[in-house]
Amino acid sequence: MYNLIFVQILGIITLIISVISMQQRKKENFLLIQTVGTLLFILQYILTEKYTGAILFSITLIRGLVYYYYKKKNLKPSLKILVIFQVALIISTYFSWQNILSIIPFIATVSKTWGTWQDDMKWVRRTSLLAQGIMIIYNISAAMYTGAITEVCNSISSIIAIWRYDIRKVKSQE
């Protein structure tokens, strides 16, 4: 019981951090704030015994730090680095498979890994929206209700950011 309450409290903190991250204009700010949120999600997945999610999000934590390092150096990670992360996600999913729901964090992390590899924040926001949408189901299955609410809020935040930075910006330049 206390574990479930603690998971929900962590979820509220993660929600706040995640919504803030989605409104960042600069990729390095997005990556840094997302790393903190990812760390909290890992802890929640461990506490709810959703090990596929915990392992895959651990890889995304490392990915976020690596991508952040490259961005601070004004470089793009090579295709080789992207492939290494994608292969690590495949192998980790295979070895941590619990049931069919394990495919959800796999799809989310693979798509977001590709999206955050892109230089254009437009792709980061779009792949984040895809990942957030499908992670709602996984979080509900883990009894991480605040995690599911976080993903709903993140989805709304992503849609707002897409409108602010991608759609409205393009219209104002025409």
C-alpha positions in Angstrom: 0.0 0.0 0.0 2.7 2.5 1.0 4.7 1.4 -2.1 1.7 2.3 -4.4 1.3 5.7 -2.6 5.0 6.4 -3.0 4.8 5.5 -6.7 2.0 8.0 -7.2 3.9 10.8 -5.4 6.9 10.1 -7.6 4.4 10.2 -10.5 3.3 13.7 -9.6 6.8 15.0 -9.4 7.6 13.3 -12.8 4.5 14.9 -14.3 5.7 18.4 -13.4 9.2 17.8 -14.7 7.9 16.2 -17.9 5.5 19.0 -18.8 8.3 21.5 -18.2 10.6 19.5 -20.5 8.2 19.5 -23.4 8.0 23.3 -23.5 11.7 23.7 -24.0 12.8 25.4 -27.2 16.4 24.2 -27.0 17.2 20.5 -27.4 19.9 20.4 -24.7 17.4 21.8 -22.1 14.8 19.3 -23.2 17.3 16.4 -22.9 18.6 17.5 -19.5 15.1 17.9 -17.9 13.9 14.7 -19.6 16.8 12.8 -17.9 15.6 13.8 -14.5 12.0 12.7 -15.4 13.4 9.4 -16.8 15.2 8.7 -13.6 12.0 9.0 -11.7 10.1 6.8 -14.1 12.8 4.1 -13.7 12.3 4.2 -10.0 8.5 3.9 -10.4 8.9 0.9 -12.8 11.1 -0.9 -10.4 8.7 -0.3 -7.5 5.8 -1.7 -9.6 7.9 -4.6 -10.9 7.7 -3.6 -14.5 11.2 -4.5 -15.3 11.1 -4.2 -19.1 10.1 -0.5 -18.6 12.8 0.0 -16.0 15.5 -1.5 -18.1 14.5 0.3 -21.3 14.1 3.6 -19.5 17.6 3.0 -18.0 18.9 2.8 -21.6 17.0 6.0 -22.4 18.6 7.7 -19.4 22.0 6.9 -20.8 20.9 7.9 -24.3 19.7 11.2 -22.9 23.0 11.9 -21.3 25.0 10.9 -24.4 22.8 13.0 -26.7 23.1 15.9 -24.2 26.8 15.6 -24.3 26.9 15.7 -28.1 24.5 18.7 -28.2 26.6 20.7 -25.7 29.5 20.1 -28.1 27.3 21.2 -31.0 27.6 17.8 -32.6 25.2 15.2 -33.7 25.7 11.6 -32.5 26.8 9.4 -35.3 24.5 6.8 -36.9 26.6 4.2 -35.2 25.5 5.5 -31.7 21.9 5.5 -32.8 22.2 1.9 -33.9 24.0 0.9 -30.7 21.1 2.3 -28.6 18.5 0.6 -30.9 20.2 -2.7 -30.6 20.5 -2.4 -26.8 16.8 -1.7 -26.7 16.0 -4.8 -28.8 18.3 -7.1 -26.7 17.0 -5.7 -23.4 13.4 -6.2 -24.4 14.1 -9.8 -25.4 15.8 -10.6 -22.0 13.3 -8.7 -19.8 10.1 -9.8 -21.6 7.3 -10.3 -19.2 4.2 -10.4 -21.4 2.8 -8.7 -24.5 2.6 -5.4 -22.7 6.5 -5.4 -22.8 6.2 -4.4 -26.5 4.8 -1.0 -25.5 7.9 0.5 -23.8 10.0 -1.0 -26.6 8.0 0.8 -29.3 8.0 4.0 -27.3 11.8 4.0 -26.6 12.8 3.0 -30.1 10.7 5.7 -31.7 11.9 8.4 -29.2 15.5 7.3 -29.5 15.3 7.9 -33.2 13.4 11.2 -32.7 15.8 12.6 -30.1 18.7 11.6 -32.4 17.3 14.2 -34.9 18.6 17.7 -34.8 15.2 19.2 -35.5 13.1 19.6 -32.4 10.0 19.1 -34.6 10.9 15.4 -34.8 11.7 15.3 -31.1 8.2 16.6 -30.3 6.4 14.3 -32.8 8.1 11.1 -31.7 7.6 12.1 -28.1 3.9 12.5 -28.8 3.8 9.0 -30.2 5.8 7.5 -27.2 3.6 9.3 -24.7 0.4 8.2 -26.3 1.3 4.5 -26.1 2.9 4.7 -22.7 -0.5 5.6 -21.2 -1.5 1.9 -21.6 1.7 0.6 -20.1 1.5 2.9 -17.1 -2.1 1.9 -16.4 -1.1 -1.8 -16.5 1.7 -1.0 -13.9 -0.8 0.8 -11.6 1.2 3.9 -12.2 -1.9 6.1 -12.5 0.0 9.3 -12.1 2.4 8.0 -14.7 -0.6 7.6 -17.1 -1.8 11.1 -16.2 1.7 12.4 -16.8 1.7 10.9 -20.3 -1.7 12.5 -21.0 -0.4 15.9 -19.8 2.8 15.3 -21.8 0.8 14.6 -24.9 -1.2 17.8 -24.4 2.1 19.7 -23.7 3.6 18.2 -26.9 0.6 19.2 -29.0 0.9 22.7 -27.6 4.6 22.8 -28.3 4.0 21.5 -31.9 1.5 24.2 -32.4 3.7 26.9 -30.8 7.0 26.0 -32.5 6.1 24.1 -35.6 2.7 25.1 -36.9 2.3 28.7 -35.7 6.0 29.5 -36.4 5.6 28.2 -40.0 2.4 30.2 -40.5 4.0 33.4 -39.2 6.9 33.1 -41.6 4.6 32.8 -44.6 
